[in-house]
Amino acid sequence: MRFLPTGEQRAFARSLDALLTAAGTPSVVRSWSAGHHAAGRALWSRLAEAGVFALAVPEAYEGVGPLPVELAVAFVELGRHAVPGPLVETVLAASLLADVPEQAERLLPRLASGTALATVGAPYALDGDAADVVLTIEDGKVWRSPGCRPGVRPSLDPARRLATPLPGGALLSPAVPPDALARARLATAAQALGVGLALLDKTVAYVKQRVQFGVPVGSFQAVRHRLADAKIALEFARPVLFGAALTMTSADVAAAKAAACEAAYATARTALQLHGAIGYTAEHDLSLWLTKARALRTAWGTPTECRAAVLSGVRPPA
């Protein structure tokens, strides 16, 4: 399969890159991590105006989707700029609500317009303290929770604030729609790919500037080999991701998540090592991407779970 984005898709990616570059996302991420959501909500509204969340909402509810390929294009840029918030969870919530007409009519237009944030607890809800809509998945059933308990749980990524949904609420569906998890995994994979690409770019720029023994450390063969390995892993994950966006089969999406998240995690390890001591400091902006790469690796399917899904989708020859 040969996948090339259309001119319109490339223009969409460039417009999001420009928007997020101008927004100065590192400061937004740090504010969000501290529990201050104003800057993050403002950025969320701008992304909604650009059409990001409408990609996950059906046309019947004031969206333009579901458009998996365009969604993947968008989430690569969101990951590249480390945008905080329940991004994947809003995509998942849109999938879960679409099969519940009475809830969909009221909530999906708000998700598409960015006036509401949604999260999904399984069992903990990402950014439940900031979400307007809280859904939970328990024993394979989908519930609408009345909210989350006060306070947040510590997370590896400070920008991924975990909350505990309140018990009770209304039953929305006796079963999770089969395509809902696939969309969450696809969005997570795309976000992870963007995180990995950003880490690679930042590391390449750094090793060109850092000098040791009178020469840039980027000229050392060992350093170049580490960066080449990271580049190859990310570039191999890219067609797997967009191929999965075209087919949207559970096995293909699981393969994309495993490939993209493992590539991003490997790139994060390389970035941490090649940045030296400053890479270990929370004050350095690199940490915003390092912690996200690790957290996304297990979000909505660990590598082991995704590989098992790939194997279960393989059919023996007739």
C-alpha positions as CSV (number, residue, x, y, z in Angstrom):
1,M,0.0,0.0,0.0
2,R,1.3,3.4,-0.9
3,F,-0.1,6.3,1.1
4,L,0.5,10.0,0.3
5,P,-1.5,12.7,2.0
6,T,-3.5,14.9,-0.3
7,G,-2.7,18.6,-0.7
8,E,-5.6,19.5,1.5
9,Q,-4.4,17.2,4.2
10,R,-0.9,18.6,4.0
11,A,-2.3,22.2,4.2
12,F,-4.4,21.2,7.2
13,A,-1.3,19.9,9.0
14,R,0.7,23.0,8.2
15,S,-2.1,25.2,9.5
16,L,-2.2,23.3,12.8
17,D,1.5,23.5,13.1
18,A,1.5,27.3,12.6
19,L,-1.4,27.7,15.1
20,L,0.3,25.6,17.8
21,T,3.8,27.1,17.2
22,A,2.3,30.6,17.7
23,A,0.4,29.4,20.8
24,G,3.6,28.6,22.7
25,T,2.4,25.2,24.0
26,P,5.2,24.5,26.6
27,S,3.8,27.3,28.8
28,V,0.2,26.0,28.2
29,V,1.3,22.5,29.2
30,R,3.0,23.7,32.4
31,S,-0.1,25.7,33.4
32,W,-2.3,22.7,32.7
33,S,0.0,20.5,34.8
34,A,-0.4,22.9,37.7
35,G,-4.2,22.7,37.5
36,H,-4.8,26.0,35.7
37,H,-6.9,25.3,32.7
38,A,-7.7,28.7,31.3
39,A,-4.8,28.8,28.7
40,G,-5.5,25.1,27.8
41,R,-9.2,25.8,27.3
42,A,-8.5,28.8,25.1
43,L,-6.2,26.7,22.9
44,W,-8.8,23.9,22.8
45,S,-11.3,26.4,21.4
46,R,-8.9,27.5,18.7
47,L,-8.3,23.8,17.8
48,A,-12.1,23.4,17.6
49,E,-12.4,26.4,15.3
50,A,-9.8,24.7,13.1
51,G,-12.1,21.7,12.9
52,V,-10.0,19.2,14.9
53,F,-12.8,17.8,17.1
54,A,-15.4,17.9,14.4
55,L,-13.4,15.2,12.6
56,A,-14.6,12.7,15.2
57,V,-18.3,13.8,15.3
58,P,-20.8,12.5,12.7
59,E,-22.3,15.1,10.3
60,A,-25.7,14.5,11.8
61,Y,-24.4,16.2,15.0
62,E,-22.7,19.2,13.5
63,G,-19.4,17.4,12.8
64,V,-17.7,16.4,9.6
65,G,-16.7,12.8,10.5
66,P,-15.8,10.3,11.3
67,L,-12.7,11.0,9.2
68,P,-9.9,8.7,10.5
69,V,-7.2,9.8,8.1
70,E,-7.7,13.5,8.8
71,L,-7.9,12.7,12.5
72,A,-4.6,11.0,12.3
73,V,-3.1,14.0,10.5
74,A,-4.4,16.3,13.2
75,F,-3.2,14.2,16.1
76,V,0.3,13.9,14.8
77,E,0.5,17.7,15.0
78,L,-1.1,17.7,18.5
79,G,1.6,15.3,19.6
80,R,4.3,17.2,17.9
81,H,3.4,20.2,20.0
82,A,2.6,18.3,23.3
83,V,-0.9,19.7,23.5
84,P,-2.5,18.9,26.9
85,G,-6.0,17.8,27.7
86,P,-8.2,14.7,27.1
87,L,-7.7,14.7,23.3
88,V,-8.0,11.0,22.7
89,E,-10.7,10.7,25.3
90,T,-12.9,13.3,23.5
91,V,-12.5,11.2,20.3
92,L,-13.5,8.1,22.2
93,A,-16.4,9.8,23.9
94,A,-17.7,11.0,20.5
95,S,-17.7,7.4,19.3
96,L,-19.5,6.2,22.5
97,L,-22.1,8.9,22.4
98,A,-22.9,8.6,18.7
99,D,-24.9,5.4,19.3
100,V,-27.0,7.0,22.0
101,P,-29.2,9.5,20.1
102,E,-30.7,11.4,23.0
103,Q,-27.3,12.1,24.4
104,A,-25.7,12.6,21.0
105,E,-28.1,15.4,20.1
106,R,-27.2,17.3,23.2
107,L,-23.5,16.6,23.7
108,L,-21.9,16.0,20.3
109,P,-22.4,19.5,18.9
110,R,-20.7,20.8,22.1
111,L,-17.7,18.5,21.6
112,A,-17.4,19.4,17.9
113,S,-17.4,23.1,18.7
114,G,-15.0,22.8,21.6
115,T,-17.4,24.3,24.2
116,A,-17.2,21.0,26.1
117,L,-14.3,18.6,27.0
118,A,-15.0,14.9,27.5
119,T,-13.1,12.2,29.2
120,V,-13.5,8.5,29.7
121,G,-12.7,6.6,32.8
122,A,-11.4,3.0,32.6
123,P,-11.0,3.1,35.6
124,Y,-9.3,6.6,36.0
125,A,-10.4,9.5,34.0
126,L,-7.8,11.7,32.3
127,D,-8.2,15.4,33.2
128,G,-11.5,14.6,34.9
129,D,-11.1,17.8,36.9
130,A,-11.4,19.8,33.7
131,A,-13.9,17.7,31.7
132,D,-17.5,18.7,31.2
133,V,-18.6,15.2,30.2
134,V,-17.4,12.2,32.1
135,L,-18.1,8.7,30.7
136,T,-16.9,5.5,32.3
137,I,-16.4,2.0,30.9
138,E,-17.0,-0.7,33.5
139,D,-17.6,-4.4,32.9
140,G,-17.9,-3.7,29.2
141,K,-20.7,-1.2,29.7
142,V,-20.7,2.5,29.1
143,W,-22.0,4.9,31.8
144,R,-22.5,8.7,32.1
145,S,-20.9,9.6,35.4
146,P,-22.1,12.6,37.4
147,G,-18.5,13.9,37.6
148,C,-15.2,13.1,39.4
149,R,-14.0,13.1,43.0
150,P,-12.1,16.1,44.1
151,G,-8.3,15.9,43.7
152,V,-6.1,14.2,41.1
153,R,-3.8,11.2,41.2
154,P,-0.1,11.5,40.4
155,S,0.9,10.5,36.9
156,L,4.1,9.9,35.1
157,D,3.2,12.8,32.8
158,P,2.3,15.8,35.0
159,A,0.1,17.1,32.2
160,R,-2.0,13.9,32.3
161,R,-4.0,14.5,35.5
162,L,-5.9,11.4,36.6
163,A,-9.2,11.6,38.5
164,T,-11.6,9.0,39.9
165,P,-15.2,9.1,38.4
166,L,-18.0,9.3,40.9
167,P,-20.1,6.1,41.1
168,G,-23.6,6.0,39.8
169,G,-24.9,7.8,36.7
170,A,-26.9,6.7,33.8
171,L,-26.3,3.6,31.7
172,L,-25.6,4.6,28.1
173,S,-24.9,1.3,26.4
174,P,-24.7,-2.3,27.5
175,A,-21.6,-2.8,25.3
176,V,-18.7,-0.7,24.0
177,P,-19.1,-0.1,20.2
178,P,-16.5,-2.2,18.4
179,D,-15.0,0.7,16.5
180,A,-14.7,3.0,19.6
181,L,-11.5,1.5,21.0
182,A,-10.0,1.4,17.5
183,R,-10.5,5.2,17.1
184,A,-9.0,5.8,20.5
185,R,-5.9,3.7,19.7
186,L,-5.5,5.4,16.3
187,A,-5.6,8.8,17.8
188,T,-3.1,7.7,20.5
189,A,-0.8,6.2,17.9
190,A,-0.9,9.4,15.9
191,Q,-0.2,11.5,18.9
192,A,2.7,9.3,19.9
193,L,4.2,9.6,16.4
194,G,4.0,13.4,16.7
195,V,5.7,13.2,20.1
196,G,8.5,11.0,18.6
197,L,9.0,13.3,15.6
198,A,9.3,16.4,17.9
199,L,11.8,14.6,20.2
200,L,13.9,13.6,17.2
201,D,13.9,17.2,15.8
202,K,14.9,18.7,19.1
203,T,17.7,16.1,19.6
204,V,19.1,16.7,16.2
205,A,19.2,20.4,16.8
206,Y,20.8,19.9,20.1
207,V,23.6,17.6,19.0
208,K,24.5,20.1,16.3
209,Q,25.1,22.8,19.0
210,R,26.7,20.8,21.8
211,V,30.4,20.7,21.4
212,Q,32.8,18.1,22.9
213,F,36.5,17.8,22.1
214,G,36.2,20.8,19.9
215,V,33.5,19.4,17.6
216,P,29.7,19.0,17.7
217,V,28.7,15.8,19.3
218,G,26.4,15.2,16.3
219,S,29.5,14.4,14.3
220,F,30.3,11.3,16.4
221,Q,29.4,8.0,14.7
222,A,27.7,6.5,17.8
223,V,25.4,9.5,18.1
224,R,24.5,9.5,14.4
225,H,23.7,5.8,14.6
226,R,21.3,6.3,17.5
227,L,19.5,9.1,15.7
228,A,19.3,7.1,12.5
229,D,17.7,4.2,14.4
230,A,15.2,6.6,15.9
231,K,14.4,8.1,12.5
232,I,14.0,4.7,10.8
233,A,11.6,3.5,13.5
234,L,9.4,6.6,13.2
235,E,9.4,6.5,9.5
236,F,8.4,2.9,9.5
237,A,5.6,3.6,11.9
238,R,4.2,6.4,9.8
239,P,2.8,4.3,6.9
240,V,1.5,1.7,9.4
241,L,-0.4,4.5,11.1
242,F,-2.0,5.9,7.9
243,G,-2.6,2.5,6.5
244,A,-4.6,1.7,9.6
245,A,-6.5,4.9,9.3
246,L,-7.6,3.8,5.8
247,T,-8.7,0.3,6.9
248,M,-9.7,0.9,10.5
249,T,-9.6,-2.8,11.3
250,S,-8.8,-3.6,14.9
251,A,-5.7,-5.6,14.0
252,D,-4.3,-2.8,11.8
253,V,-5.0,-0.1,14.4
254,A,-3.4,-2.2,17.1
255,A,-0.3,-2.7,14.9
256,A,-0.2,1.1,14.3
257,K,-0.4,1.8,18.0
258,A,2.4,-0.7,18.9
259,A,4.7,0.6,16.1
260,A,4.2,4.3,16.8
261,C,4.3,4.1,20.5
262,E,7.4,1.9,20.6
263,A,9.1,4.1,18.1
264,A,8.3,7.2,20.1
265,Y,9.4,5.6,23.4
266,A,12.7,4.5,21.8
267,T,13.2,8.0,20.5
268,A,12.5,9.4,23.9
269,R,15.2,7.2,25.4
270,T,17.7,8.4,22.7
271,A,16.7,12.0,23.3
272,L,17.2,11.7,27.0
273,Q,20.7,10.2,26.6
274,L,21.9,12.5,24.0
275,H,20.8,15.6,25.8
276,G,22.9,14.6,28.8
277,A,22.2,16.1,32.2
278,I,19.7,18.7,31.1
279,G,17.5,16.0,29.7
280,Y,16.8,14.7,33.2
281,T,15.5,18.1,34.5
282,A,11.8,18.9,34.7
283,E,12.7,22.5,34.1
284,H,13.8,21.7,30.5
285,D,11.0,21.7,28.0
286,L,12.3,18.3,26.7
287,S,10.6,16.7,29.7
288,L,7.2,17.7,28.4
289,W,7.6,15.3,25.5
290,L,9.7,12.6,27.3
291,T,7.0,11.9,29.9
292,K,4.2,12.0,27.3
293,A,6.0,9.4,25.1
294,R,6.1,7.0,28.1
295,A,2.5,7.6,29.1
296,L,1.1,7.2,25.6
297,R,2.9,3.9,25.3
298,T,0.4,2.2,27.6
299,A,-2.7,4.4,27.1
300,W,-5.6,2.6,25.5
301,G,-3.7,-0.6,25.0
302,T,-0.2,-1.7,26.2
303,P,2.3,-3.0,23.6
304,T,1.5,-6.6,24.8
305,E,-2.3,-6.0,24.4
306,C,-1.8,-4.5,20.9
307,R,0.4,-7.3,19.7
308,A,-2.2,-9.8,20.9
309,A,-4.9,-7.9,19.0
310,V,-2.7,-8.1,15.9
311,L,-2.2,-11.8,16.2
312,S,-5.9,-12.4,16.8
313,G,-6.7,-10.6,13.6
314,V,-4.3,-12.8,11.5
315,R,-6.2,-15.4,9.5
316,P,-4.5,-18.6,8.5
317,P,-4.3,-19.3,4.8
318,A,-7.2,-21.2,3.4
